[in-house]
Amino acid sequence: MLTIIIGLVIGIASGFIQFLLLYSFVTSVTGKMGRKTVIFAITQFLFPFTVLLLCGLFLIDTLMWVGIGMGAALITSAVIKFFILGKSDNTKKSTKKSKSATSNKHDKNTKNDKNAKSAKKAKSKKSSKNKKK
């Protein structure tokens, strides 16, 4: 029973660390690519290999439970990130886009209204001059 708990604790901890590495790698790839991106990529692929290798060498009985805990933690953290934090990120972006689109439309309509008013004033001035003649 103790080997199961030790394996799950090691697996869950390494799964969350692996998710953080993966998330950092993805954000660095979508941003400016530099040395950080290469470091995250190498670490992302070597970390689970190293954890499983060390467990296979020193704690052979816990190897299966480490793998189960690692996969469960990775999936759980991805789902949490997507549903809880992902919605707030998307709503902020869409709200900003919709506000800027609305303000652009409002600015265009205001400019069109001003142009239309100035054109009406110019026409009325011309027509009043023509009537006086």
N, C-alpha and C positions, 0 to 999 in steps of 0.2 A: 504493500500500500504506500509505503514511503517513497519507493522508486517512482510510482505513478505521480505523486504530488510534486516531487523534485523535477521530473520530466516536464510536467505541465507548466510549472513555474518558469523553468528555463525557456520552454517553448513560447509561452505567452509573452515573456519579457523580450525575447529576441524577435518575435513577430511584430510587436509594437515598434521596436527599434528599426526593423526592416521597413515597416510602413513609413516611418519618418524619413528614412533614407530615400525611399522611392518617391515620396511626395516632394522632398527637396530636389531630387534629380529632375522630376517632371517640371517643377516651377523654374529651375535654372535652365532647362532646355527651352521652355517657352519664352524666357526672358533673354538676357544677354548670355551668350555662350562663352565660357572662358575656362579657366583652370578648375573652378568649382564644379563645373559640369562633368569634367573627366574624373575628378576625385569621387563625386557622388556615384558615377556609373561604375567605377571599379569597386568601390566599397559596397554598392548595392548587390553586386554579383558575388563578391568574395565573402561577405558577412554570413549569409546562411550556410554556405559551404563550410566555412570555418567552424561555426557552431555545431553543425551536424557531425563534422569530422572529429571534433574534440569529444562530443558525447559518444560517438562510436568507438573512440579509442579508450576513454576512461570510464564512461558510464553506459556500457552496452545495453543494460536492461532498460534504460530510460529513453533510448533512441526513438522508439515508436511514439512515445508520449511527447517528446520534444517536437517531433514533426507534426503531430496533431495539434499541439498548442500553438505552434508557429503558424500553421495554416488558419486556424480559428481566429487568432489575434489579427492576422493580416486581413482576413475577410471582414471581421467585425469592425476594425478601425476604418476600412474603406467604406463600409455601409454607413457608419456614423458620420464620416466626413461628407459623404454624398448627400444624405438626407437632412442632417441637421445644419451643418455649416455651408453646404453647397447651395441650399435654397436662399440663405441670407445673402450670399455673394451674388447670386443671379438676380435677386430682386433689387439689390442696390444698383447693379449695372443697368438693368432694364429701366429702372426708375430714372436714372441719369440720362439714358438715351431718350426716353419718352419726354422728359422735361426739356432737353435740348432741342428735340424735334418740334415740340410744341412752341418753344420760344422762337425757333427759326420761322415757323409758319406765322406766328404772331408778328414777328418783325417784317416779314414779306407783306402780310396783309396791311400792316400799318403804313409801310412805304407805298403800297398800291393805293391806299385810301388818301394819303397825302398827295400823290401824283394826280389822282382823280379830282380832288378838291382844287388843286392849283390849275388843272386844265379847265375846270368849270369856271373858275374865277377869270381866267384868261379869255374864255369864250364870252362870258357875260360882259367883260370890259370891251371886247371888240364889237359885240352886238350893240352895246350902249353908245359907242362912238359912231357906229354906222347909223343908228337911229337919229342922232343929233345932226348928222350931215343931211 
